[in-house]
């Protein structure tokens, strides 16, 4: 049967689509996958996905839930038992008394931030965030016709916003902030006392503070503290993707002010009904002692990798000006070797088989200077990557 001839699209797209950039890391990952399929040995240090997967207790819980027929819709804010387990974990981990009624279980942190922007951002509203930052965060704002207000940051503030920068960049149309701590792509956190000063400054201006804590469980140096300790008016998002190693399960959550919970419930009902029921039942097992011991051991392994990869990168001439204290990324300065990190990343992929991410995904402030490397891969593969990169850089100098 002859396929129909595609018809040209004659209707216009929404103007907001033009304000959302492609996710370049995915394009680079496709290129790496094609080279790998052609027989080239590729070391993937690009996509931010743990090489660990969900542990056996979580997989077993999924199987039990499926066999028991727990596949129908849950309430829009999630299983009551899961919301209670998340709230209990905030008490055990951070010493916080969080009411389960404030927790909204979502289809990943992406859905959580989309919900937050849907609830808080009007057309033309400005939302302050750092440059560099995770690209989807600015696109969540743009998707609801807001204005991402990117604040250039550098090593002097650990690539994070501080109160002085917030006050200098708060504009007449600014309505709030969307910050990440620890952050992608830099792996750095906002010092907690500085985060408190930021929250106070936003509060004084009648604005909202959204804090992305998706990597908070992967903090390595100081005992992590949640922004929720700074007041019930903050909105925090987290996820089962990174610390709990359940990326493809698409499960996250928000903690919102009690007074806003009905609004978020209403939006959840209309936008996606509920998060995956099976994933929610499985996630209950994340908080069992056996699972938590596994996650903590894996966090220790990520710390070990960080402590190895950062000095190794510096040793081959890829400077990491700020030691990351969380997540699993190193933000490296490649300007000693190239004046265009995008071309440099393609060169490294094609000539060394090491896949990294250029800076252009993460902002507009000097992106050609930076590359991001993910150490969410084995020590053996990282060692081989450093050997390949070091040899290549030595040959081109």
KENU-677730 format. One record per residue (C-alpha): residue in three letters; x, y, z. Coordinates in steps of 0.02 Angstrom, whole numbers, padded with zeros to 5 digits, always signed. Example, Ala and Ser with C-alpha at 12.3 -4.5 7.8 and 13.67 -1.06 7.14 Angstrom:
ALA+00615-00225+00390/SER+00684-00053+00357/
// end
This chain:
UNK+00000+00000+00000/UNK+00070+00170-00050/UNK+00086+00285+00100/UNK-00011+00448+00088/UNK+00082+00602+00032/UNK+00115+00714+00183/UNK+00015+00873+00178/UNK+00100+01039+00216/UNK+00049+01117+00380/UNK-00043+01279+00345/UNK-00086+01332+00523/UNK+00035+01428+00635/UNK+00121+01358+00788/UNK+00105+01444+00955/UNK+00235+01581+00971/UNK+00303+01504+01132/UNK+00377+01360+01034/UNK+00504+01480+00961/UNK+00564+01525+01136/UNK+00609+01345+01179/UNK+00778+01285+01118/UNK+00820+01106+01069/UNK+00902+01001+01204/UNK+01074+00988+01123/UNK+01138+00853+01240/UNK+01008+00734+01167/UNK+01069+00770+00991/UNK+01248+00737+01044/UNK+01191+00576+01129/UNK+01109+00519+00967/UNK+01272+00552+00875/UNK+01367+00452+01005/UNK+01242+00309+00992/UNK+01262+00306+00803/UNK+01451+00295+00819/UNK+01432+00157+00947/UNK+01314+00061+00833/UNK+01446+00073+00697/UNK+01571-00014+00811/UNK+01662+00131+00893/UNK+01695+00110+01080/UNK+01609+00261+01159/UNK+01626+00315+01340/UNK+01469+00409+01389/UNK+01501+00557+01505/UNK+01360+00663+01437/UNK+01183+00624+01494/UNK+01151+00649+01679/UNK+01085+00477+01721/UNK+01151+00363+01858/UNK+01232+00204+01797/UNK+01147+00120+01944/UNK+00967+00063+01924/UNK+00828+00033+02048/UNK+00882-00093+02181/UNK+00802-00263+02201/UNK+00679-00215+02341/UNK+00604-00080+02228/UNK+00592-00197+02078/UNK+00511-00330+02188/UNK+00384-00202+02251/UNK+00342-00158+02071/UNK+00312-00341+02029/UNK+00201-00366+02181/UNK+00098-00213+02139/UNK+00075-00269+01959/UNK+00023-00445+02008/UNK-00097-00376+02138/UNK-00180-00268+02006/UNK-00131-00101+02081/UNK-00140-00014+01913/UNK-00290+00102+01929/UNK-00281+00290+01949/UNK-00228+00360+02115/UNK-00281+00529+02181/UNK-00203+00673+02086/UNK-00081+00711+02227/UNK-00023+00531+02242/UNK-00043+00381+02356/UNK-00075+00434+02534/UNK+00051+00303+02592/UNK+00187+00373+02478/UNK+00154+00553+02531/UNK+00166+00496+02712/UNK+00329+00404+02676/UNK+00406+00558+02592/UNK+00352+00668+02738/UNK+00427+00544+02862/UNK+00591+00544+02764/UNK+00602+00734+02779/UNK+00591+00710+02967/UNK+00722+00573+02973/UNK+00843+00650+02848/UNK+00826+00837+02881/UNK+00734+00851+03048/UNK+00584+00935+02967/UNK+00401+00913+03012/UNK+00316+00915+02841/UNK+00131+00877+02832/UNK+00091+00744+02699/UNK-00050+00859+02640/UNK+00084+00978+02573/UNK+00160+00844+02460/UNK+00107+00825+02278/UNK+00173+00669+02191/UNK+00208+00706+02008/UNK+00263+00623+01846/UNK+00446+00666+01877/UNK+00523+00830+01932/UNK+00487+00897+01758/UNK+00300+00883+01789/UNK+00327+00958+01961/UNK+00412+01114+01893/UNK+00284+01127+01753/UNK+00146+01125+01885/UNK+00236+01259+01986/UNK+00255+01372+01835/UNK+00074+01342+01784/UNK+00018+01395+01958/UNK+00132+01545+01981/UNK+00188+01620+01815/UNK+00078+01740+01717/UNK+00121+01797+01540/UNK+00266+01918+01547/UNK+00316+01874+01725/UNK+00503+01865+01754/UNK+00584+01722+01848/UNK+00766+01740+01902/UNK+00882+01592+01878/UNK+01067+01566+01855/UNK+01164+01559+01693/UNK+01223+01421+01680/UNK+01078+01312+01736/UNK+00978+01160+01683/UNK+00901+01213+01517/UNK+00728+01140+01546/UNK+00703+01253+01697/UNK+00701+01408+01588/UNK+00591+01319+01462/UNK+00461+01276+01594/UNK+00446+01463+01625/UNK+00438+01501+01439/UNK+00306+01366+01411/UNK+00188+01469+01520/UNK+00235+01631+01430/UNK+00346+01691+01570/UNK+00517+01772+01548/UNK+00669+01674+01608/UNK+00786+01807+01679/UNK+00959+01730+01669/UNK+01088+01798+01790/UNK+01269+01764+01737/UNK+01365+01679+01878/UNK+01543+01618+01893/UNK+01670+01536+02008/UNK+01666+01683+02129/UNK+01491+01633+02187/UNK+01515+01446+02152/UNK+01407+01471+01997/UNK+01258+01510+02110/UNK+01148+01660+02144/UNK+01177+01762+02301/UNK+01073+01900+02379/UNK+01176+02039+02301/UNK+01151+01968+02127/UNK+00966+01944+02160/UNK+00943+02124+02216/UNK+01044+02190+02068/UNK+00943+02090+01942/UNK+00767+02101+02013/UNK+00667+02191+01879/UNK+00495+02274+01882/UNK+00417+02118+01806/UNK+00512+01992+01914/UNK+00395+01881+02014/UNK+00512+01752+02091/UNK+00661+01637+02079/UNK+00691+01460+02018/UNK+00855+01396+02090/UNK+00938+01226+02102/UNK+01048+01168+02245/UNK+01150+01063+02206/UNK+01142+01121+02027/UNK+01158+01048+01854/UNK+01280+01075+01764/UNK+01403+01133+01898/UNK+01368+01015+02043/UNK+01378+01161+02165/UNK+01260+01208+02306/UNK+01205+01374+02378/UNK+01278+01397+02554/UNK+01129+01379+02669/UNK+01150+01547+02755/UNK+01155+01630+02583/UNK+01000+01534+02529/UNK+00914+01604+02684/UNK+00963+01781+02633/UNK+00897+01751+02458/UNK+00732+01685+02525/UNK+00714+01837+02638/UNK+00748+01956+02493/UNK+00620+01870+02382/UNK+00492+01868+02523/UNK+00518+02054+02554/UNK+00472+02086+02371/UNK+00316+01979+02379/UNK+00391+01849+02264/UNK+00397+01660+02260/UNK+00547+01547+02286/UNK+00556+01379+02198/UNK+00705+01271+02244/UNK+00750+01118+02140/UNK+00824+00991+02262/UNK+00830+00844+02142/UNK+01015+00815+02186/UNK+01004+00855+02372/UNK+01021+00671+02418/UNK+01185+00668+02322/UNK+01277+00795+02431/UNK+01454+00749+02481/UNK+01539+00872+02597/UNK+01422+00949+02725/UNK+01262+00876+02796/UNK+01128+00930+02670/UNK+00987+01044+02725/UNK+00824+01069+02634/UNK+00763+01243+02589/UNK+00600+01193+02673/UNK+00683+01237+02838/UNK+00677+01420+02784/UNK+00489+01439+02789/UNK+00326+01359+02739/UNK+00307+01482+02594/UNK+00447+01403+02491/UNK+00409+01276+02355/UNK+00529+01131+02337/UNK+00539+00995+02206/UNK+00627+00828+02215/UNK+00628+00665+02119/UNK+00655+00478+02125/UNK+00770+00493+01974/UNK+00942+00536+02044/UNK+00970+00482+02225/UNK+00845+00339+02205/UNK+00907+00293+02029/UNK+00734+00279+01949/UNK+00753+00394+01798/UNK+00635+00308+01677/UNK+00503+00277+01809/UNK+00454+00462+01796/UNK+00412+00498+01976/UNK+00443+00655+02077/UNK+00359+00769+02201/UNK+00329+00947+02259/UNK+00313+01016+02433/UNK+00200+01168+02427/UNK+00125+01288+02554/UNK-00029+01212+02636/UNK-00140+01351+02569/UNK-00087+01314+02390/UNK-00110+01124+02397/UNK-00290+01130+02329/UNK-00231+01233+02180/UNK-00093+01109+02138/UNK-00214+00965+02159/UNK-00335+01046+02036/UNK-00197+01075+01909/UNK-00133+00896+01928/UNK-00308+00827+01900/UNK-00321+00920+01737/UNK-00146+00908+01667/UNK-00102+00724+01695/UNK-00229+00645+01815/UNK-00095+00561+01921/UNK+00082+00494+01917/UNK+00112+00312+01871/UNK+00022+00204+01999/UNK+00144+00060+01982/UNK+00293+00175+02003/UNK+00215+00248+02159/UNK+00189+00077+02238/UNK+00368+00029+02195/UNK+00436+00192+02267/UNK+00368+00147+02438/UNK+00509+00019+02448/UNK+00638+00158+02426/UNK+00615+00203+02608/UNK+00643+00027+02676/UNK+00806+00013+02778/UNK+00877-00112+02653/UNK+00850+00008+02507/UNK+00915+00160+02601/UNK+01076+00067+02642/UNK+01100+00032+02457/UNK+01069+00214+02409/UNK+01191+00277+02540/UNK+01326+00157+02479/UNK+01298+00219+02303/UNK+01312+00399+02360/UNK+01480+00355+02437/UNK+01532+00284+02269/UNK+01483+00445+02180/UNK+01587+00541+02307/UNK+01735+00427+02272/UNK+01717+00457+02086/UNK+01708+00646+02112/UNK+01865+00643+02217/UNK+01954+00552+02077/UNK+01887+00636+01920/UNK+01909+00820+01967/UNK+02097+00809+02001/UNK+02114+00698+01848/UNK+02032+00827+01736/UNK+02139+00965+01809/UNK+02292+00857+01778/UNK+02260+00848+01590/UNK+02226+01034+01573/UNK+02037+01040+01589/UNK+02018+01155+01738/UNK+01872+01131+01857/UNK+01876+01298+01949/UNK+01752+01248+02084/UNK+01747+01077+02166/UNK+01569+01010+02148/UNK+01491+00966+02314/UNK+01341+00871+02245/UNK+01258+00788+02095/UNK+01377+00697+01975/UNK+01446+00832+01860/UNK+01610+00921+01833/UNK+01599+01092+01747/UNK+01765+01108+01657/UNK+01848+01255+01571/UNK+01910+01202+01399/UNK+01967+01375+01340/UNK+02151+01327+01350/UNK+02118+01203+01209/UNK+01975+01274+01105/UNK+01874+01432+01080/UNK+01712+01340+01041/UNK+01657+01205+01163/UNK+01525+01139+01042/UNK+01653+01102+00907/UNK+01771+01039+01042/UNK+01640+00916+01108/UNK+01612+00847+00933/UNK+01800+00833+00909/UNK+01819+00736+01071/UNK+01676+00620+01025/UNK+01739+00582+00851/UNK+01925+00573+00889/UNK+01929+00500+01064/UNK+01760+00417+01083/UNK+01723+00515+01242/UNK+01552+00598+01244/UNK+01538+00762+01342/UNK+01414+00907+01337/UNK+01456+01083+01274/UNK+01406+01235+01374/UNK+01276+01303+01252/UNK+01139+01193+01326/UNK+01153+01278+01494/UNK+01146+01464+01456/UNK+01209+01611+01357/UNK+01349+01676+01468/UNK+01516+01623+01391/UNK+01451+01448+01344/UNK+01593+01417+01220/UNK+01714+01407+01367/UNK+01635+01262+01461/UNK+01599+01077+01447/UNK+01505+00966+01568/UNK+01564+00792+01608/UNK+01455+00669+01704/UNK+01541+00549+01823/UNK+01387+00438+01831/UNK+01490+00299+01755/UNK+01614+00172+01821/UNK+01789+00211+01881/UNK+01858+00094+01749/UNK+01771+00191+01609/UNK+01821+00359+01682/UNK+02002+00304+01693/UNK+01999+00254+01511/UNK+01914+00419+01465/UNK+02048+00521+01553/UNK+02184+00422+01465/UNK+02104+00452+01295/UNK+02072+00636+01328/UNK+02245+00666+01400/UNK+02329+00585+01251/UNK+02223+00685+01129/UNK+02254+00852+01216/UNK+02440+00819+01224/UNK+02446+00783+01037/UNK+02353+00942+00988/UNK+02458+01059+01098/
// end
